[in-house]
Amino acid sequence: MAFPGDAGIAISNATIPPGSTCVYFISVTGVAPGTSELHTGPIVTANSDFGSDVSATLTVSGDSLLSAPTVLETITPASIVVGGTAQISITLTNNDPTHEVTGIHLTDVYSPGLENAPSALVDNTCGGVLILHPHDPGLYADDFHLYNGTIPAGGTCRIVLNVVGQIGGGITPTSFLTNDTNANAEAGGYTTASIAVVDGSLLDKAIASKQFAPPSVAVGETSEMTIELTNTNQFLPINGAQFTDNYPPGIANVPSGTVLEGSTNSSVRE
């Protein structure tokens, strides 16, 4: 139990899965400057030894809160068949030019027609800890939490996740995103994004290839990277194709001129 305005929480009758972990997220507010050490007390269970008390320290400063960050969520493509994959993209913008927003805690809740893909995480530039939850069939579930993220001063950070369509028949699953709390900024509001999941059969997968020409360059020299996507299905197009290529240190897009050429019916983040 955790009631708004109370100075404490109580958990009872919880189950910890074998070889696994259960996680609780509790939003607390600093009401007076100072440092507080919070203790769980012993962990009492029905069928195991007592667990040790653990503690953590929270410091509340007298500084004023920054304005709430802006949160934007999108899902692409707009429609997928059952078993098809879409990407959820969440962009957080810090409008303060001099101070970073810290301690970001986000929760994204999917409707029953969506669940996390087997390799769900594509990109996370917000840092912190990202926890992906399995979906509970037929129920709304917390499908991911971001804990203790950071948005740079005057900048943005981004989370990109792959989700899979599970239920067709014309329903329109929705992802509800809430910016719960920030350590040094006002809490943000809710935002949503929707996608249509329809009945249909999956086509054979696209085949990707990549190469550099030339394959070796000196610092400051340019190589052309070619990425090809091939559709082996003879009669139907593959729609909504997307990928994210994050370069390792030592490689960057050319600083000026044309970065991308040859894309067909696509939108590209450079």
C-alpha positions as CSV (number, residue, x, y, z in Angstrom):
1,M,0.0,0.0,0.0
2,A,1.2,3.5,-0.8
3,F,-1.2,6.4,-0.3
4,P,-0.7,9.9,-1.6
5,G,0.7,12.2,1.0
6,D,1.7,9.4,3.5
7,A,5.2,9.1,4.9
8,G,5.7,5.4,4.2
9,I,4.6,2.3,2.2
10,A,3.7,-1.3,3.1
11,I,4.0,-4.3,0.9
12,S,2.2,-7.6,1.8
13,N,1.6,-11.0,0.3
14,A,4.1,-10.4,-2.6
15,T,5.5,-13.3,-4.6
16,I,9.1,-13.3,-6.0
17,P,9.4,-15.7,-9.0
18,P,12.1,-18.4,-8.9
19,G,15.5,-17.1,-9.7
20,S,14.0,-13.7,-10.6
21,T,13.3,-10.2,-9.1
22,C,10.3,-8.1,-8.4
23,V,10.6,-4.3,-8.5
24,Y,8.6,-1.6,-6.9
25,F,8.7,2.0,-8.0
26,I,7.5,4.6,-5.5
27,S,7.3,8.3,-6.3
28,V,8.2,10.5,-3.3
29,T,8.4,14.3,-3.0
30,G,10.8,16.4,-1.1
31,V,8.9,18.6,1.3
32,A,11.8,20.1,3.3
33,P,15.6,20.5,2.6
34,G,17.8,17.9,4.2
35,T,19.1,14.3,4.0
36,S,17.0,11.3,4.9
37,E,17.9,7.7,5.2
38,L,15.0,5.4,4.4
39,H,14.9,1.7,5.7
40,T,12.8,-1.2,4.5
41,G,13.1,-3.1,7.7
42,P,13.5,-6.9,7.7
43,I,12.0,-8.7,4.7
44,V,9.5,-11.2,6.3
45,T,8.2,-14.1,4.1
46,A,6.0,-17.1,4.6
47,N,8.6,-19.7,3.4
48,S,12.1,-18.3,3.6
49,D,14.5,-16.9,6.2
50,F,14.3,-13.2,7.2
51,G,15.8,-10.9,4.7
52,S,18.1,-8.1,5.9
53,D,17.0,-4.5,6.3
54,V,18.3,-2.3,3.4
55,S,18.5,1.5,3.2
56,A,19.0,4.3,0.7
57,T,19.7,8.0,1.2
58,L,17.8,10.9,-0.4
59,T,19.0,14.5,-0.3
60,V,16.4,17.2,-0.7
61,S,17.9,20.6,-1.7
62,G,16.2,24.0,-1.5
63,D,16.6,24.7,-5.2
64,S,13.6,25.6,-7.3
65,L,12.3,23.0,-9.8
66,L,13.0,23.3,-13.5
67,S,10.1,23.4,-15.9
68,A,8.7,20.0,-17.0
69,P,10.4,18.4,-20.0
70,T,8.4,17.9,-23.1
71,V,7.6,14.3,-24.0
72,L,6.6,13.1,-27.5
73,E,5.7,9.5,-28.4
74,T,5.2,8.0,-31.8
75,I,4.6,4.5,-33.2
76,T,5.6,3.6,-36.8
77,P,4.4,2.2,-39.1
78,A,0.7,3.2,-38.6
79,S,-0.6,-0.3,-39.3
80,I,0.9,-3.8,-38.9
81,V,-0.4,-7.4,-39.2
82,V,-0.6,-9.8,-36.3
83,G,3.0,-10.8,-35.6
84,G,4.4,-7.7,-37.4
85,T,6.8,-5.4,-35.7
86,A,6.5,-1.6,-35.1
87,Q,8.8,0.9,-33.3
88,I,7.8,3.1,-30.4
89,S,9.9,6.2,-30.2
90,I,9.9,8.5,-27.1
91,T,11.7,11.8,-27.3
92,L,12.2,13.9,-24.2
93,T,13.2,17.6,-24.6
94,N,14.8,19.7,-21.8
95,N,13.8,23.4,-22.4
96,D,16.3,24.7,-19.8
97,P,19.5,25.8,-21.6
98,T,21.8,25.6,-18.6
99,H,20.6,22.7,-16.3
100,E,20.1,19.0,-17.1
101,V,17.0,17.3,-16.0
102,T,17.9,14.3,-13.8
103,G,16.2,11.4,-12.1
104,I,13.7,10.8,-14.9
105,H,11.1,8.1,-14.2
106,L,8.9,7.1,-17.2
107,T,6.3,4.4,-17.5
108,D,4.8,3.2,-20.7
109,V,1.6,1.1,-20.7
110,Y,0.5,-0.9,-23.8
111,S,-3.0,-2.1,-24.5
112,P,-3.5,-5.9,-25.0
113,G,-2.8,-5.7,-28.7
114,L,0.9,-5.0,-28.3
115,E,3.8,-6.6,-26.5
116,N,7.5,-6.1,-26.4
117,A,9.4,-7.8,-29.2
118,P,12.0,-10.5,-28.4
119,S,14.8,-7.9,-29.0
120,A,12.8,-4.9,-27.8
121,L,15.4,-2.3,-27.0
122,V,16.7,-0.4,-30.1
123,D,18.2,2.7,-28.6
124,N,18.3,4.6,-25.2
125,T,20.2,7.8,-25.0
126,C,18.5,8.8,-21.7
127,G,20.7,6.6,-19.6
128,G,19.5,5.3,-16.3
129,V,18.0,1.8,-16.0
130,L,15.4,0.5,-18.5
131,I,13.3,-2.4,-17.3
132,L,11.1,-4.3,-19.9
133,H,8.2,-6.2,-18.4
134,P,6.4,-9.2,-20.1
135,H,2.9,-8.5,-21.2
136,D,0.0,-9.9,-19.2
137,P,-2.5,-11.3,-21.8
138,G,-5.8,-9.5,-21.7
139,L,-4.7,-7.0,-19.2
140,Y,-3.0,-3.6,-19.2
141,A,0.5,-3.9,-18.0
142,D,3.5,-1.7,-17.3
143,D,5.5,-2.7,-20.3
144,F,8.6,-0.7,-19.5
145,H,10.0,1.6,-16.9
146,L,12.9,4.1,-17.2
147,Y,14.5,4.8,-13.9
148,N,17.0,7.6,-13.2
149,G,17.4,8.9,-16.7
150,T,18.9,12.3,-17.7
151,I,18.2,14.9,-20.4
152,P,21.1,17.2,-21.2
153,A,20.7,20.9,-20.8
154,G,18.9,22.4,-23.7
155,G,18.9,19.0,-25.4
156,T,17.0,15.8,-26.0
157,C,17.2,12.1,-25.2
158,R,15.4,9.2,-26.9
159,I,14.2,5.7,-26.3
160,V,13.3,3.4,-29.2
161,L,11.6,0.0,-28.6
162,N,10.3,-2.7,-30.9
163,V,6.8,-4.0,-30.2
164,V,4.8,-6.9,-31.8
165,G,1.2,-6.9,-32.8
166,Q,-0.8,-9.6,-31.0
167,I,-4.5,-9.1,-31.7
168,G,-6.1,-8.3,-35.0
169,G,-9.6,-7.9,-36.1
170,G,-9.7,-4.1,-36.3
171,I,-8.7,-3.2,-32.7
172,T,-6.4,-0.2,-32.3
173,P,-3.8,-0.8,-29.6
174,T,-2.6,2.3,-27.8
175,S,0.6,3.1,-25.8
176,F,0.1,5.4,-22.8
177,L,3.2,7.2,-21.8
178,T,3.5,9.1,-18.5
179,N,6.5,11.2,-17.4
180,D,6.0,10.3,-13.7
181,T,8.7,12.2,-11.9
182,N,12.0,14.1,-12.3
183,A,14.5,14.7,-9.5
184,N,14.9,18.4,-10.3
185,A,12.0,19.4,-12.6
186,E,8.3,19.5,-12.5
187,A,6.4,16.3,-13.4
188,G,5.3,16.0,-17.0
189,G,2.0,15.0,-18.4
190,Y,0.5,12.0,-20.3
191,T,0.9,11.4,-24.0
192,T,-0.4,8.6,-26.2
193,A,0.3,7.0,-29.6
194,S,-1.8,4.5,-31.5
195,I,-1.3,1.8,-34.1
196,A,-3.7,-0.4,-36.0
197,V,-3.1,-4.2,-35.8
198,V,-5.0,-6.1,-38.5
199,D,-5.4,-9.8,-39.4
200,G,-3.0,-11.0,-42.1
201,S,0.0,-13.2,-42.9
202,L,3.6,-12.1,-42.5
203,L,5.7,-12.0,-45.7
204,D,9.2,-13.5,-45.9
205,K,11.6,-11.2,-44.1
206,A,13.7,-8.5,-45.9
207,I,17.3,-9.4,-46.5
208,A,19.8,-6.7,-45.5
209,S,23.4,-6.2,-46.7
210,K,26.0,-3.5,-46.0
211,Q,29.4,-2.6,-47.3
212,F,31.9,0.3,-47.3
213,A,33.7,1.7,-50.4
214,P,36.6,2.0,-49.8
215,P,36.8,-0.3,-46.8
216,S,39.7,1.6,-45.3
217,V,40.2,5.4,-44.9
218,A,42.5,7.8,-43.0
219,V,41.1,10.2,-40.4
220,G,39.2,13.0,-42.3
221,E,38.7,10.9,-45.5
222,T,35.3,9.7,-46.7
223,S,34.0,6.2,-47.3
224,E,30.5,5.5,-48.8
225,M,28.4,3.1,-46.8
226,T,25.8,1.2,-48.8
227,I,22.9,-0.6,-47.2
228,E,20.6,-2.7,-49.3
229,L,17.2,-4.1,-48.3
230,T,15.9,-6.9,-50.6
231,N,12.3,-8.2,-50.8
232,T,12.3,-11.8,-52.1
233,N,8.5,-11.8,-52.2
234,Q,7.5,-11.7,-55.9
235,F,4.1,-10.1,-55.7
236,L,3.7,-8.0,-52.5
237,P,5.7,-5.1,-51.2
238,I,7.2,-5.0,-47.7
239,N,5.9,-1.9,-46.0
240,G,7.1,0.1,-43.0
241,A,10.7,-1.1,-43.2
242,Q,12.9,0.7,-40.6
243,F,16.2,0.3,-38.9
244,T,18.6,2.3,-36.7
245,D,22.3,2.1,-37.3
246,N,24.2,3.5,-34.3
247,Y,27.9,4.0,-35.2
248,P,30.7,3.1,-32.9
249,P,33.3,5.7,-31.8
250,G,35.5,6.9,-34.6
251,I,32.8,7.1,-37.3
252,A,30.4,10.0,-38.1
253,N,28.3,11.3,-41.0
254,V,30.0,13.8,-43.2
255,P,29.8,17.2,-41.6
256,S,28.3,18.9,-44.6
257,G,26.6,18.1,-48.0
258,T,24.4,15.2,-48.8
259,V,24.5,12.4,-46.1
260,L,21.9,10.1,-47.5
261,E,21.1,9.2,-51.1
262,G,19.0,6.6,-52.9
263,S,16.3,6.0,-50.3
264,T,12.8,5.1,-51.7
265,N,9.5,6.0,-49.9
266,S,11.3,6.4,-46.6
267,S,11.8,8.8,-43.8
268,V,15.3,9.0,-42.4
269,R,16.8,10.4,-39.1
270,E,20.3,11.6,-39.9
